[in-house]
């Protein structure tokens, strides 16, 4: 039994949401195949609050989350895309928060989305939107997502933002007396176990494959790739 499982950056409503895989994963959590005391949605559950963009599987994901919340604690940590999350959180039966601390194995593990440490999106909102649209277009053109991952890892601006999020989150967690911090936002899965100060982990996203999630048990945070193929379809989610 995990003390917590965390996913982030689902971006429901986006054409790039890997809904088929996410639905399969959440169904496994509900059935107890991945047993956990709590499920943490670490930001950007929605791509926007235009519910007209939600597809059939996206609505099924919301239904699955509501079912999980009926038997397990579900915490929605708000992200920069989530808007007025509090307004809809009660419909899912989940608790909404700006950050959340899990105590596990005598350690305190902080969960927050991480956008509050990303200066680029606040300084250059127009450029951020243009870059986001270009990234999504590349994902649609290359369904393997290899090109999108390559572009991210070759962008100095993107990598600087990733590093600022990491450094800001670690410093914030240290000030709060936590042993580790778990973020989303960057869509870059990372596991940097505690060295001298605070461990940093990032749960990646569910808009490109392989998708990732974090587990917490006995004070240990682990990054897990989700590569299981749902049996009903062979194509990417939608």
Secondary structure, DSSP 8 states (H G I E B T S, - for coil): -BSEEEE----BTSTT--HHHHHHHHHHHHTTTT-BSEEEEES-SBS-S-GGG--HHHHHHHHHHHHHHTTSEEEEE--TT--SHHHHHHHHT-EEES-EEEEETTEEEEE---GGG-HHHHH-HHHHHHHHHHHHHHHHH-TT-HHHHHHHHH-HHHHHHHHHHHHHHHHHHHHTT-SEEEE-SS---EEE--SSS-EEEE---SSSSSEEEEEEETTEEEEEEE----SS-SS---
